[in-house]
């Protein structure tokens, strides 16, 4: 099994494009493309949620993987910690509301078309409310993720603490 930071880097790198995909492409955009496109979208969501839950479980078990770094001023250290915690809990919340969408649905939903993830209870009003929460929550996490990226770019450029190299693959280091 690879070291913790190694697999966290790999998951981080894999989750960024998926996160952007789900920010831009919704199920309503995919449905007109046919069942195969919806199946692929749903399977990608299953992979994404699995990564979120693995990361969340690791966080609960061992805490944050990284420390703020010696060059960060005290206020930035607090921001660093809360940005990471907000992202981890926010993504878990998105996964939880996704589960609740399946639970309150009128029919059995299958993640990736293969994994039934909640017995449908057919609560239409709750489903509509949770659907809105799920959407707004995801966009809120996107704002936090954008701030997170800007924070690390600021660290890398202003403080010159190689913040981007910490999570980037070694082959990209020469460009950073």
Secondary structure, DSSP 8 states (H G I E B T S, - for coil): ---HHHHHHHHHHHHHHHHHHHHH--HHHHHTT-HHHHHHHHHHHHHHHHHHHHHHHHHHHH--S----TTS-HHHHHHHHHHHHHHHHHHHHHHHHHHHHHHHSSS-EEETTTEEEE-----HHHHHHHHHHHHHHHHHHHHHHHHHHHHHHHIIIII---HHHHHS-GGGGGG-
